[in-house]
Amino acid sequence: MTVSPGSATQPHILARGVCVDFTLAGRVHRVLHDVSLSVPKGGFVSLIGPSGCGKSTLLKVLAGLLAPTAGDVSVAGVTPIEAVRQRRIGIVFQEATLLPWKNALDNVALLMEVAHGRRSSDEIRGRAADMLRLVGLEHAAEKRPAQLSGGMRQRVSIARALALDPEVLMMDEPFGALDAITREEMSAFLLEIWQRTKKTIVLVTHSIDEAAFLSRKVNVMAANPGRIIEATPIDLPYPRNEESYAAPEFARATARLRRLLKEGHREAVAMSAAEPPQGARPLLEEGESTAQRAATGEVSQ
Amino acid sequence: MTAIVNQETARAPANVDAEAKRATNRRAAWSRFMPPLALFVGVVVAWEAVSRIFRLPEFVLPAPTAIVEVLIAHQASLAYAAFVTSQEVLWGFLLSAVIGAGVALVIARFAAFGRALYPLVVLFQNVPKVALAPLFILWFGFDLAPKVVLIVVIAFFPVAINMLVGLQTVDANLVALMRSVGASRNEILMRIQIPNSLPYLMAGLKVAVTLAVIGAIVGEFAGAQAGLGYMIQFASTQMQTSLVFAALVEVSVLGMLFYYVIEWIEGRYIDWMPAVA
């Protein structure tokens, strides 16, 4: 059940030629270079790559938290900032970022209260309780974050993101701070949530297994400058469960992702070795960038 | 400046049997109060022994028993002096808290004005404020007002700085989430920054209250007609060293009382740890 990029349906998230430059100590650094991707409605796409490949930066651009230096991004047919304003985007960070003085229910209600411009109401509390039930934490409504485990805190954070019923869920290494066993549990939990709510999900991760297990398509990124080197479809049927980890398709997919990441890494090392000794790579000249793109055989989507 | 994190506020697991919990609390209280109490008694006994063995004259170093005698003999005048000083400490401290918190809120909320105000606050902090005491006497007389003003200029700073740290160490991602649903700066201040700053504020208040006691005594040294500081100065000119020490005992007890009242309020109302950003 793969969605080909050329399908007739309008992509839900579309990025074309996105570049992001940061200026640090008077030097311009290219963090993202000519990144394009598309995610169909209800799709589940991962961004995977080594540290410094700009995967979190790309997510920030898609989520309207950062304006790109160049390129076009649309989410549900509008700009990300407009999509945020229309509450079509929910965000989950690596840290749960809950308020330590509020219990789980009030934390879930927080953004709804602000969005609806009032302190609290039965409607908001009811909705917050529904969200806690959705993430399996109805019994922990009165508990403060300090009384919850890392996985439970992240579930609260997901419930908070879902409370305003966004169409898209942007997740920045949401399980990165959790232990391996909790991670797998949370992966299965996220798939279940995805299938029940039909959200479009973009997930940043540095775990090959997590990306392959969850996603329909994995965008493999490389650093220096940050770019997508391949959008790898994962031909593993849903619903996926523990047995999916043992499936030959899963093994093939993870092997391919691993190879791509290694190639991307070797390239980046080779490139940084050719750089001047000042360190980070300066803004590329236009001609150089084209030549380098040809050399890396960048795959456009 | 780091905030003091009160370990006692960490909650015990809810499923512990109530009776066992009370016993544990008793043991915890015992092991908490026992060491400082034993040390205190030891020091007092050693002091008494030294002054008896070496027959120190009372105007040089009175023995603890002599101080206790004076405490009892002069209890009425000491109580009145303590009442006067307490009033100065209380009003000075409350005003320091309000002004310190106000300065922190203004700096955090109005960034441009804050950038102008902050260096001035730091500059003012480096003025030796004890030297201002005679000026305040000149301007505000010999009663409550000059002491309260002196306390405020000494004690508002730790309140302001601690609270400012608490207002500013909020999770940037959380602020981004709030903004994404259209939260105004005031809403972010009210819902996130101010609650987040409360544990820091309490740490600042604890420093401020001890400074307030010092401020009251210094203010009375500069010019007063009553109070423990006035009594200390008066007694020392009369070589009544035992009375000096008796007044010092009352000052210390007063300071401790104020300090533990704040700690109690903190333990009662601020029952979460600051989120470490």
Interface residues (C-beta under 8 A of the other chain):
Chain A: G64 L65 V84 R85 R87 I89 I91 F93 E95 T97 L99 P100 W101 L110 L111 V114 A115 R144 A146 Q147 L164
Chain B: A10 R11 D171 N173 L174 A176 L177 M178 S180 V181 G182 A183 E187 R191 I192 P195 N196 W272 M273 P274 A275
